[in-house]
């Protein structure tokens, strides 16, 4: 019975000590997490732009080119693909003809 009372006292004192330590800690500054969780919700605003002109869209008005920065992003992607294709074709030409070897 004495051991149970001592265990209870130690347990409650540890809990009190832990609470005292937690109370003294400062709140962490989580700027990245706060930025991600408090990000403004603009889904409806973008949905209005996407749905403009109906839902049956063709090649003249693709959905992926309706946002303000979509044309620049598509052009950048097309440029990267073209650059890669040119480098691949130069490499294939050099392999086929044996040119560009190191001595």
Secondary structure, 3 states (H helix, E strand, C coil): CHHHHHHHHHHHHHHHHHHHHHHHCCCCCCHHHHHHHCCCCCHHHHHHHHHCCCCCCCHHHCHHHCCCCHHHHHHHHHHHHHHHHHHHHHHHHHHHHCCCCCC
